[in-house]
């Protein structure tokens, strides 16, 4: 993950905060002051991310996987 150092994200709607877990290779809910920052479980999260988070690659050439 973090080539650009983006290992935290926050939902702009409900405040849920996630952290990137290198060992598990996935996002996990952040814990701050002993409390999980879950936000609203019914929220369609809108993360404060930019293009470095999940860059779009160009089209693949024929035969590439």
GIJOCOR-V299074 format. One record per backbone hydrogen bond with DSSP energy under -0.5 kcal/mol. CO is the residue of the C=O (numbers start at 1). NH is the residue of the N-H. E is the energy in kcal/mol with one decimal. If there is no record, write none. Layout:
BEGIN
co:CO nh:NH e:E
co:CO nh:NH e:E
END
This chain:
BEGIN
co:1 nh:3 e:-2.2
co:2 nh:5 e:-1.0
co:5 nh:7 e:-1.5
co:7 nh:20 e:-2.5
co:9 nh:18 e:-2.5
co:10 nh:48 e:-1.4
co:11 nh:15 e:-1.3
co:16 nh:11 e:-2.8
co:17 nh:30 e:-3.1
co:18 nh:9 e:-2.1
co:19 nh:28 e:-2.7
co:20 nh:22 e:-0.8
co:21 nh:25 e:-1.9
co:21 nh:26 e:-1.2
co:26 nh:21 e:-2.8
co:28 nh:19 e:-2.8
co:30 nh:37 e:-2.8
co:32 nh:35 e:-1.8
co:35 nh:32 e:-2.7
co:36 nh:38 e:-1.5
co:37 nh:17 e:-2.0
co:39 nh:41 e:-0.6
co:40 nh:43 e:-1.8
co:43 nh:45 e:-1.1
co:45 nh:47 e:-0.6
co:46 nh:12 e:-3.5
co:47 nh:49 e:-1.7
co:50 nh:53 e:-1.8
co:50 nh:54 e:-0.6
co:61 nh:64 e:-2.2
END
